[in-house]
Amino acid sequence: MTKRRETLERIADALERLAPPVVPPQDWLSAPAYMWDGTSARAVETLDALPLATLRGVDEQKEAFTQNVARLAQGAAAHDTLLWGARGMGKSALVRAGVADAQAAHGGGALALVQISASALGRVPELLSQLAHVDRSFLLFVDDLGFGADQKSEMLSIRSLLDGGVTPRPPAVRVVVTSNRRAIVERDANETEALHERDARDDALALADRFGLKLGFHPCERATYLEIVRAYAGPLGLSFDEEEAMAFAIARGNRSGRTAYQFATELAGRAGLSL
């Protein structure tokens, strides 16, 4: 009898070692932001966000987005949002800054940002089932989403998330997507265009139409670019040569908020300062 018991105990120990570890329930109230990888979430203890006042040249977009996020934080009706357009003009920065601003105004427990990788979009229903039981508003963030034919599965996952499916979306959960595609796609298909190319355009337009708030971001003019540089350099007491700032942008082929920040980083580095 003892030998049999020892055998059973060894088998039980072996099965226990083979079994996956028990994952504790995610605490969705402890952090201002999270990263969702499709199976679990990693809490982000400090949300990396610029002050809203630092974001220049996007005043209309900033006002519309922050108003929408404030509604979500207050538990009021809010739109799903698409931020599209020129790269480096602050789309992702505005998402983080807008959430941080709402958290400061309405309390950190009112709203959390959950960034979702494109590869994890197919597992969003599992995420929604968790968030449905949490007394908090959430903004699901998909950054730099492509809308080409090779992103078909991601587009379908986003469409399902926006339209709802077997797993309904909680009312306190909204979606924000950024894309570098101008207006997602252009409505310029002609009769000679391949059928599958027109279908891809139609799919992308159909997805774009599902966002209640669409905000476009456009390349900087010279004056706006220099204003952004001043917004970064001024608080540090740094002066700069405008022609050098323009040459810096020309060398990078992109006059944008990101380039302005990179130039300000160069100025700060020369002075032995940090941004």
Helices and strands as residue ranges (DSSP letters): H 2-18, E 33-36, E 41-44, G 52-54, H 59-74, E 81-85, H 91-106, G 108-110, E 111-116, G 118-123, H 124-131, E 137-142, G 149-151, H 152-163, E 173-179, H 195-208, E 213-217, H 222-233, G 234-236, H 242-252, H 257-270
